[in-house]
Amino acid sequence: MDHTESSVSAAGLAANGGEGVQRMITAAKLARQFLAWNRPVFELLGIDAGLAFDGFEAELVLRSSSIIGAAPLRSPLSGGFDHGILIRPRFDWPTLGPMLGRMGWRVVPHLLPLPLLRRSERRVPPWVLSLIVLGRIERLIRTLERRFEFAEASLPAPKGTVRWQQYATQSLPRAAPHRVPCRFPDLREDRLLRGAVRWTLEAYIRSLTTQLQHGAFVSQLVERAYTLLAPFRDAPAVRPTPRLLQSRLSGRLPPEPFREGLQAIEWTAEERGLAGACQLEGLPWAMNMDLFFEAWAECVLEFVALHVGGVLRRGRRAETVTALRWDPPFHGAQVSLVPDLLLEAPHFTLIADAKYKRHLEEMVAARGHDPAGLSRQEHRHDMFQVLAYSHLARTERSIALLAYPCSADTWESLTARRRQVQRASIPFPNRDFELWLAALPMKCEVREAAAPLIALLRTRWG
């Protein structure tokens, strides 16, 4: 899981490494080699990997960050990608596809430039990979160029190579000396590649039309695929083969969108899926949970804005940026304030910052596992940050909101006690200002997560 530390015995790497001390030494050597070979993969997944030894046994210690995903790992024995790692979110949520669909695809998994895994997530529905592939196909289309292909035609004048035998046996006996059969290079659209693009888009349209019951966003993906397909109606569909795709890469240095687009076509032809926890070959992927939870908070506050009559501005679109003017200019310092979300209503302003950390009640419950109080220090820093953002409010009434995820048990407990949102009043001259701490579980529906905020805002300011 993310933000956890796991230990794995290195003895499994030395299955035939002898007995006793010799086995222990072999395991330690293989573990060091395992860490060295897989360091680039660990960096992609934000994993801090090390080796621990207690005098009896060597252990691999892996500390995950806010990144989840799946990736292959090299074996220190064979050198091949025979192992794999899967990082799950630590908070309860539905499977990946429904959760991304519920949020309207504000974030999607990032595919890693690594070999395939031997395992894949069957619970990931077709539309998850479809969104990634359609984006790549769209960028590929922008890079398509015309190329010279050999064409054959009967022309009124010689061009290229003249087929004299055919001219003597067909054109002249038919009293058509003006029809000269020729073979010549012609600059035209890449017919085979256009056919492969059409085949890929039609394959995803067929797949997505079986998933329409999952929500309107699937219909939007189908509509997007039809829009991309329209310019390729004149090209006969061609199922892409490895030879066809490889020939488009040979002899040139293709731009990145072109190469990624061909890779997406290859995935479609080979019917690959996102890697996870089932027995299918899959694609390695990663996703930053900080950005994911920020997108979830945005989804919840959009619902809140709809029901309290406000306008939501988003930090990820640079809609909340406020520049800082240093006098004199101070290079290297913070140059702007960018709250995650800013909800402006006629009678109040709500400034929200989403933090993918434990809810305060979970921090208190886990105090024994955090003797240094690092979690509480982080929570204090979060408060100072959102309080700094609060000065951006233009209304007399303003709220600084810290949003945290929580487990299903914590949410049930907070709901039973009606403490999903906890408030603190802060005295400000000529202003009505409050600090709110809200729990936003990812396992429930948007309506359920937003309901406490809507009720409290209506009660406070109608």
C-alpha positions as CSV (number, residue, x, y, z in Angstrom):
1,M,0.0,0.0,0.0
2,D,1.0,3.6,-0.4
3,H,2.8,5.4,2.5
4,T,3.8,2.1,4.2
5,E,6.9,0.2,4.9
6,S,7.2,-3.4,4.0
7,S,9.9,-6.0,4.7
8,V,10.6,-9.0,2.5
9,S,13.0,-11.7,3.3
10,A,15.9,-11.9,0.9
11,A,16.1,-15.7,1.4
12,G,13.6,-16.2,-1.4
13,L,16.2,-14.8,-3.9
14,A,18.6,-17.6,-3.0
15,A,16.5,-20.7,-3.2
16,N,19.5,-22.8,-4.1
17,G,22.2,-20.8,-2.3
18,G,23.3,-23.6,0.0
19,E,22.7,-23.9,3.7
20,G,23.3,-21.9,6.9
21,V,25.8,-19.1,6.7
22,Q,26.5,-19.6,3.0
23,R,22.8,-19.2,2.2
24,M,22.6,-16.0,4.3
25,I,25.7,-14.6,2.4
26,T,24.3,-15.5,-1.0
27,A,20.9,-14.0,-0.1
28,A,22.5,-10.7,1.0
29,K,24.6,-10.5,-2.3
30,L,21.6,-11.2,-4.4
31,A,19.5,-8.7,-2.5
32,R,22.1,-5.9,-3.2
33,Q,22.1,-6.9,-6.8
34,F,18.3,-6.9,-6.9
35,L,18.2,-3.4,-5.4
36,A,20.9,-2.1,-7.9
37,W,19.2,-3.5,-11.0
38,N,15.7,-2.3,-10.0
39,R,16.7,1.2,-8.7
40,P,15.2,2.9,-11.8
41,V,11.9,1.1,-11.3
42,F,11.7,2.1,-7.7
43,E,12.4,5.7,-8.6
44,L,9.5,5.7,-11.1
45,L,7.2,4.4,-8.3
46,G,8.6,6.7,-5.6
47,I,9.9,3.8,-3.5
48,D,12.8,4.1,-1.1
49,A,14.4,0.7,-1.1
50,G,17.1,-0.6,1.2
51,L,18.6,-3.6,2.8
52,A,18.4,-4.5,6.5
53,F,20.4,-7.1,8.3
54,D,19.8,-8.2,11.9
55,G,22.7,-10.6,12.2
56,F,20.6,-13.6,11.2
57,E,18.7,-12.7,8.0
58,A,18.8,-10.1,5.3
59,E,15.6,-8.3,4.4
60,L,14.5,-6.0,1.6
61,V,12.9,-2.9,3.1
62,L,10.6,-1.0,0.8
63,R,9.0,2.4,1.8
64,S,6.3,3.5,-0.6
65,S,5.2,7.1,-1.2
66,S,2.0,8.6,-2.6
67,I,2.3,6.7,-5.9
68,I,0.3,3.5,-6.6
69,G,0.7,1.2,-9.6
70,A,2.3,-2.0,-10.9
71,A,5.7,-2.6,-12.5
72,P,8.0,-5.5,-13.3
73,L,11.2,-6.2,-11.4
74,R,14.4,-7.8,-12.6
75,S,15.5,-11.1,-11.1
76,P,19.1,-11.0,-9.8
77,L,19.5,-14.6,-11.0
78,S,18.2,-14.5,-14.6
79,G,18.4,-10.8,-15.3
80,G,14.9,-10.9,-16.7
81,F,11.7,-9.2,-15.5
82,D,10.5,-12.3,-13.6
83,H,9.2,-10.4,-10.5
84,G,6.7,-7.7,-10.1
85,I,5.4,-5.1,-7.6
86,L,1.9,-3.9,-7.0
87,I,1.1,-0.8,-4.8
88,R,-2.5,-0.4,-3.7
89,P,-4.1,2.7,-2.1
90,R,-4.2,2.5,1.6
91,F,-7.8,3.9,1.9
92,D,-10.9,2.0,0.9
93,W,-12.2,2.7,-2.6
94,P,-13.9,0.9,-5.5
95,T,-11.9,-0.7,-8.2
96,L,-9.9,1.6,-10.5
97,G,-12.3,1.9,-13.4
98,P,-15.4,2.9,-11.6
99,M,-13.5,5.4,-9.4
100,L,-12.0,7.2,-12.4
101,G,-15.3,7.2,-14.1
102,R,-17.0,8.6,-11.1
103,M,-14.5,11.5,-11.1
104,G,-15.0,12.2,-14.8
105,W,-11.4,11.3,-15.8
106,R,-9.8,14.3,-14.2
107,V,-6.7,12.0,-13.7
108,V,-5.7,8.8,-15.4
109,P,-3.0,6.3,-14.8
110,H,0.4,7.1,-16.3
111,L,1.9,4.2,-18.3
112,L,5.5,3.4,-17.5
113,P,8.2,2.8,-20.1
114,L,8.9,-0.7,-18.9
115,P,8.4,-4.3,-20.2
116,L,5.0,-6.0,-19.7
117,L,4.0,-7.7,-16.5
118,R,2.7,-11.2,-16.5
119,R,-0.3,-10.1,-14.4
120,S,-3.2,-7.7,-15.1
121,E,-6.2,-6.3,-13.4
122,R,-9.3,-7.9,-14.9
123,R,-11.5,-5.6,-12.8
124,V,-10.2,-2.6,-14.9
125,P,-12.9,-2.1,-17.5
126,P,-12.2,-1.3,-21.1
127,W,-12.8,2.4,-20.8
128,V,-9.8,2.9,-18.5
129,L,-7.3,1.9,-21.2
130,S,-9.6,3.4,-23.9
131,L,-9.1,6.9,-22.6
132,I,-5.3,6.5,-22.6
133,V,-5.3,5.0,-26.1
134,L,-7.7,7.6,-27.6
135,G,-5.5,10.3,-26.4
136,R,-2.5,8.7,-28.0
137,I,-4.3,8.1,-31.2
138,E,-5.4,11.8,-31.3
139,R,-1.8,12.9,-31.0
140,L,-0.7,10.3,-33.6
141,I,-3.1,11.7,-36.1
142,R,-1.6,15.2,-35.8
143,T,1.8,13.8,-36.7
144,L,0.7,11.7,-39.7
145,E,2.6,12.6,-42.8
146,R,2.3,11.8,-46.5
147,R,4.8,9.3,-47.8
148,F,6.0,8.1,-51.2
149,E,4.4,4.8,-52.2
150,F,4.7,3.0,-55.6
151,A,1.6,3.3,-57.7
152,E,0.7,1.7,-61.0
153,A,-1.6,3.5,-63.6
154,S,-2.0,4.0,-67.3
155,L,-1.0,7.6,-68.1
156,P,-1.1,9.7,-71.3
157,A,2.7,10.2,-71.0
158,P,5.5,8.1,-69.6
159,K,6.2,8.5,-65.9
160,G,8.6,6.5,-63.7
161,T,9.1,3.0,-65.1
162,V,7.2,2.2,-68.3
163,R,5.8,-1.3,-68.6
164,W,6.8,-1.7,-72.3
165,Q,5.7,-5.3,-72.6
166,Q,2.3,-4.5,-71.2
167,Y,2.1,-1.4,-73.5
168,A,3.0,-3.6,-76.5
169,T,0.6,-6.4,-75.7
170,Q,-2.4,-4.5,-74.3
171,S,-2.4,-0.8,-75.2
172,L,-1.3,-1.0,-78.9
173,P,-3.5,-4.0,-79.9
174,R,-6.5,-2.1,-78.4
175,A,-5.7,1.1,-80.4
176,A,-4.9,3.0,-77.3
177,P,-1.3,4.3,-77.8
178,H,-2.1,7.2,-75.4
179,R,-2.5,4.8,-72.4
180,V,1.0,4.1,-71.2
181,P,1.2,1.7,-68.2
182,C,3.7,3.0,-65.7
183,R,5.0,2.3,-62.2
184,F,6.0,5.4,-60.3
185,P,6.5,6.8,-56.7
186,D,3.6,8.9,-55.6
187,L,3.3,11.2,-52.6
188,R,0.1,10.1,-50.8
189,E,-1.4,9.3,-47.4
190,D,0.0,6.2,-45.6
191,R,-2.8,3.9,-46.6
192,L,-1.8,1.0,-44.4
193,L,-1.3,3.1,-41.3
194,R,-4.5,5.0,-41.8
195,G,-6.2,1.6,-42.1
196,A,-4.6,0.5,-38.8
197,V,-5.8,3.7,-37.1
198,R,-9.4,3.0,-38.4
199,W,-9.2,-0.6,-37.2
200,T,-8.1,0.5,-33.7
201,L,-10.8,3.1,-33.3
202,E,-13.5,0.7,-34.5
203,A,-12.2,-1.9,-32.1
204,Y,-12.6,0.5,-29.2
205,I,-16.0,1.7,-30.3
206,R,-17.2,-2.0,-30.3
207,S,-15.7,-2.5,-26.9
208,L,-17.1,0.7,-25.4
209,T,-20.6,0.2,-26.7
210,T,-20.9,-2.8,-24.5
211,Q,-20.1,-0.7,-21.4
212,L,-22.7,2.1,-21.8
213,Q,-24.6,1.1,-18.7
214,H,-21.7,2.3,-16.5
215,G,-22.4,6.0,-17.1
216,A,-22.6,8.9,-19.5
217,F,-18.8,9.3,-19.6
218,V,-18.6,6.1,-21.6
219,S,-20.9,7.6,-24.2
220,Q,-18.6,10.6,-24.3
221,L,-15.6,8.3,-25.0
222,V,-17.6,6.6,-27.8
223,E,-18.4,10.0,-29.3
224,R,-14.8,11.0,-29.1
225,A,-13.8,7.8,-30.9
226,Y,-16.3,8.5,-33.7
227,T,-14.9,12.0,-34.1
228,L,-11.4,10.7,-34.5
229,L,-12.7,8.0,-36.9
230,A,-14.4,10.4,-39.3
231,P,-11.4,11.4,-41.4
232,F,-10.4,7.7,-41.9
233,R,-13.7,6.4,-43.4
234,D,-12.1,6.3,-46.8
235,A,-9.3,4.0,-45.6
236,P,-10.0,0.2,-45.6
237,A,-9.6,-1.1,-42.0
238,V,-6.3,-3.1,-41.6
239,R,-5.6,-5.2,-38.5
240,P,-2.1,-4.0,-37.5
241,T,0.7,-6.5,-37.5
242,P,4.1,-6.2,-35.8
243,R,5.7,-6.0,-39.2
244,L,3.5,-3.1,-40.3
245,L,4.2,-1.1,-37.1
246,Q,7.9,-1.8,-37.0
247,S,8.3,-0.7,-40.7
248,R,6.9,2.7,-39.7
249,L,9.6,3.1,-37.1
250,S,12.6,1.9,-39.1
251,G,15.0,4.2,-40.8
252,R,13.8,7.3,-39.0
253,L,13.7,9.0,-35.6
254,P,9.9,9.4,-35.1
255,P,8.5,12.0,-32.8
256,E,7.3,10.9,-29.4
257,P,3.6,11.2,-30.1
258,F,4.0,9.1,-33.2
259,R,5.9,6.3,-31.4
260,E,3.4,6.3,-28.5
261,G,0.5,6.2,-30.9
262,L,1.9,3.1,-32.7
263,Q,2.4,1.6,-29.2
264,A,-1.2,2.2,-28.4
265,I,-2.2,0.5,-31.7
266,E,0.0,-2.5,-30.7
267,W,-1.7,-2.8,-27.3
268,T,-5.1,-2.9,-29.0
269,A,-4.1,-5.6,-31.5
270,E,-2.6,-7.7,-28.7
271,E,-5.5,-7.1,-26.3
272,R,-3.4,-5.9,-23.3
273,G,-4.8,-4.4,-20.1
274,L,-3.5,-2.5,-17.1
275,A,-1.4,-4.6,-14.7
276,G,-2.8,-5.5,-11.3
277,A,-3.8,-8.7,-9.6
278,C,-5.0,-11.3,-12.1
279,Q,-3.4,-13.9,-14.4
280,L,-3.1,-11.9,-17.6
281,E,-0.2,-10.0,-19.2
282,G,-0.6,-6.3,-18.5
283,L,0.9,-2.8,-18.9
284,P,2.9,-1.3,-16.1
285,W,1.4,1.9,-14.7
286,A,1.6,4.5,-11.9
287,M,-0.7,7.2,-10.5
288,N,0.0,9.9,-8.0
289,M,-2.5,9.6,-5.2
290,D,-1.9,13.3,-4.1
291,L,-3.3,14.4,-7.5
292,F,-5.9,11.7,-7.4
293,F,-7.3,12.8,-4.1
294,E,-7.2,16.5,-5.2
295,A,-9.3,15.5,-8.2
296,W,-11.7,13.7,-5.9
297,A,-12.0,16.7,-3.7
298,E,-12.7,18.8,-6.8
299,C,-15.4,16.4,-7.8
300,V,-17.1,16.7,-4.4
301,L,-16.9,20.5,-4.3
302,E,-18.3,20.8,-7.8
303,F,-21.4,19.0,-6.4
304,V,-21.4,21.3,-3.4
305,A,-21.1,24.4,-5.7
306,L,-24.1,23.2,-7.7
307,H,-26.3,23.0,-4.6
308,V,-25.2,26.2,-2.8
309,G,-25.1,28.4,-5.8
310,G,-21.4,29.1,-6.1
311,V,-18.6,29.1,-8.7
312,L,-15.7,26.7,-8.3
313,R,-12.2,27.6,-9.5
314,R,-9.5,25.0,-9.7
315,G,-5.8,25.1,-9.0
316,R,-4.9,22.4,-11.6
317,R,-6.2,24.7,-14.3
318,A,-4.3,27.7,-12.9
319,E,-7.6,29.4,-12.0
320,T,-6.6,30.2,-8.4
321,V,-3.1,31.5,-9.0
322,T,-2.3,34.7,-7.1
323,A,1.2,36.2,-7.8
324,L,3.4,37.4,-5.0
325,R,5.3,40.6,-5.7
326,W,8.6,40.7,-3.9
327,D,10.2,44.1,-3.3
328,P,13.0,43.9,-4.2
329,P,12.6,40.8,-6.4
330,F,13.8,37.7,-4.6
331,H,14.7,34.9,-6.9
332,G,14.1,31.4,-5.7
333,A,11.4,32.3,-3.3
334,Q,7.7,31.3,-3.6
335,V,6.3,33.4,-6.4
336,S,2.6,32.6,-6.2
337,L,-0.2,31.1,-4.0
338,V,-2.2,28.4,-5.7
339,P,-5.0,26.9,-3.5
340,D,-6.3,23.6,-4.8
341,L,-9.9,24.8,-4.9
342,L,-11.7,28.1,-4.4
343,L,-15.5,28.2,-4.1
344,E,-17.0,31.7,-4.5
345,A,-20.6,32.2,-3.5
346,P,-22.6,35.5,-3.0
347,H,-22.3,35.4,0.8
348,F,-19.1,33.5,1.5
349,T,-15.8,32.2,0.0
350,L,-14.5,28.7,0.7
351,I,-10.8,28.0,0.1
352,A,-10.0,24.3,0.1
353,D,-6.7,22.3,0.2
354,A,-6.8,18.6,-0.3
355,K,-4.3,16.5,1.6
356,Y,-3.8,12.8,1.0
357,K,-2.9,12.1,4.6
358,R,-4.6,10.5,7.6
359,H,-7.7,12.2,9.0
360,L,-7.0,13.9,12.4
361,E,-8.9,11.2,14.4
362,E,-6.9,8.5,12.7
363,M,-3.7,10.4,13.6
364,V,-4.8,10.4,17.3
365,A,-5.6,6.6,17.1
366,A,-2.2,5.9,15.5
367,R,-0.2,8.1,18.0
368,G,1.5,5.0,19.3
369,H,3.0,4.3,15.9
370,D,4.3,7.9,15.6
371,P,6.2,8.7,18.8
372,A,7.9,11.7,17.2
373,G,4.6,13.3,16.4
374,L,5.5,13.8,12.7
375,S,1.9,13.4,11.6
376,R,0.7,16.1,13.9
377,Q,3.5,18.4,12.8
378,E,2.4,17.9,9.2
379,H,-1.2,18.7,10.2
380,R,0.0,21.9,11.8
381,H,1.9,22.9,8.6
382,D,-1.3,22.1,6.6
383,M,-3.2,24.5,8.8
384,F,-0.7,27.3,8.3
385,Q,-0.8,26.8,4.6
386,V,-4.6,27.0,4.2
387,L,-4.7,30.0,6.6
388,A,-2.3,31.8,4.3
389,Y,-4.7,31.0,1.4
390,S,-7.6,32.4,3.4
391,H,-6.4,36.0,2.8
392,L,-7.4,35.5,-0.9
393,A,-11.1,35.7,0.0
394,R,-13.0,38.7,-1.2
395,T,-16.1,38.3,1.0
396,E,-16.5,39.2,4.7
397,R,-17.4,35.5,5.4
398,S,-14.8,33.0,4.5
399,I,-13.9,29.4,5.3
400,A,-10.5,27.6,5.1
401,L,-11.1,23.9,4.4
402,L,-8.7,21.1,4.9
403,A,-9.9,17.9,3.2
404,Y,-8.5,14.5,4.2
405,P,-9.4,11.0,3.1
406,C,-10.4,8.5,5.7
407,S,-11.2,4.8,6.0
408,A,-14.7,3.4,5.8
409,D,-14.7,2.7,9.6
410,T,-13.7,6.2,10.4
411,W,-16.4,7.6,8.1
412,E,-19.1,5.5,9.7
413,S,-17.9,6.7,13.2
414,L,-17.9,10.3,12.1
415,T,-21.3,10.0,10.5
416,A,-22.8,8.4,13.6
417,R,-21.5,11.3,15.7
418,R,-22.2,13.9,13.0
419,R,-18.6,15.0,12.9
420,Q,-17.8,14.6,9.3
421,V,-16.9,18.3,9.3
422,Q,-15.2,19.8,12.4
423,R,-15.1,23.6,12.8
424,A,-12.9,26.1,14.6
425,S,-13.7,29.9,14.7
426,I,-10.7,32.2,14.3
427,P,-11.0,35.9,15.3
428,F,-10.3,38.2,12.4
429,P,-10.9,42.0,12.4
430,N,-14.1,42.8,10.4
431,R,-14.3,39.3,9.1
432,D,-16.3,36.1,9.9
433,F,-13.7,33.4,9.4
434,E,-13.7,29.7,10.2
435,L,-11.3,26.8,9.8
436,W,-13.0,23.5,8.8
437,L,-11.6,20.0,8.8
438,A,-13.6,17.7,6.5
439,A,-13.4,13.9,5.9
440,L,-13.8,12.9,2.2
441,P,-14.0,9.1,1.9
442,M,-13.3,7.7,-1.5
443,K,-15.5,4.6,-1.1
444,C,-18.8,6.4,-1.0
445,E,-20.7,8.3,-3.7
446,V,-20.1,12.0,-4.4
447,R,-23.5,12.9,-3.1
448,E,-22.8,11.2,0.3
449,A,-19.4,12.8,0.7
450,A,-20.7,16.3,-0.2
451,A,-23.9,16.1,1.9
452,P,-22.3,17.3,5.3
453,L,-20.7,20.3,3.6
454,I,-23.9,21.3,1.8
455,A,-25.9,21.0,5.0
456,L,-23.4,23.0,7.0
457,L,-23.1,25.8,4.4
458,R,-26.9,26.1,4.2
459,T,-27.3,26.2,7.9
460,R,-24.6,28.9,8.3
461,W,-25.4,31.1,5.4
462,G,-28.5,29.8,3.7
